[in-house]
Amino acid sequence: MHSKQLLVIAATAACVAAQTTSPTSSAADAGPTEVTGCHSHGEEGLFCFEGSEEWEVTSPEYTAENLPDSFDNCHFHTGVL
C-alpha cells in the first residue's frame, strides 16, 4: 500500500510542513530533510521524492512552471517542518 505524504512549501523556507497518513512510519513522521525530482501530475498537483517516497507539495507560490527540482535543509520550526 502506498502512503501519501504532504509537504507544504512557504515563501520564506524551503520545507515548511509535512504530515503522513501512515502513523506507523517513523521516517515519514520525522519528515524529509531533502526532496528531489519535484514535478507536476497535471491537475492532481505538485510532487517531490524523498528516496522512493513521493510527497505532495502544497504552496501558494509554487506552480508547475516555477517549482524547483529539489529542496534541501528541511527542518522543524515550532513543530512545523
N, C-alpha and C positions, 0 to 999 in steps of 0.2 A: 504494500500500500504506500502510495506517495503522499508524504505530508507536505503541506503548503505553509511556507513562512511568509511573513510580511515585513518588508524593510521600508521605513518611512525616511525620506530624504528631505532636509531643510536647507535653506539658503546659506546658513552660517556654519553648517557642519556637513561632512560627507555622509555619515551614517547617524541617523538621529533616533530611530526607534525600531525595535524588531520584536515580533512575537511569533510563536509557533502554535500550530494546532496539535502538536504531538508532545504532551506534557511529560512523557517518559524519556525524551531525548535530552540528555544533559548538555551535549554540544550545541544543540539548537537553542536550548534555554539560555545559554551564555551569549548567543548572538554571534554573527560573523565578525571577524576582525578585518577581513578583506573580501571583497566580492569582485568578480571579473566576468567577462563575457556578457555585459549588460546589453539587452536587446528588447525589441518590441514583439509582442504577439498580436499586433494589429489592434483590433477593438478590445481585446482581452486585457491589454495593459503592458506595462514595462516590467522586465525581469532581469535578474543577475544571478550568477552562480557563486556559491562557496563550495569548492570541490565539486561533488556531484549533486549537491542540494541546490534547488532553484528557489530563489526568493522573489516575491512580487514587490516591486518598488512603487511607493506612492509618494508623490511630491507635487506641490502646486507649481514648481518652477521647471521641472524636467519633463520633456516630451520625447517622443521617438526621434525627433530631429536634433535635440541638443543633449541627449543622455550620454554621458561619458562611458567608455568601455569598462571602467573599473572605479572602485572607491577603496581606499585603504585607511589604516589607522582608525577603524571604527572602535568606539569606546563609549562607556556609560557616563552620563551627567544626570545626577539626581534620579537614578533608576531608569533612565531612558537611554537606549542605545543610539 
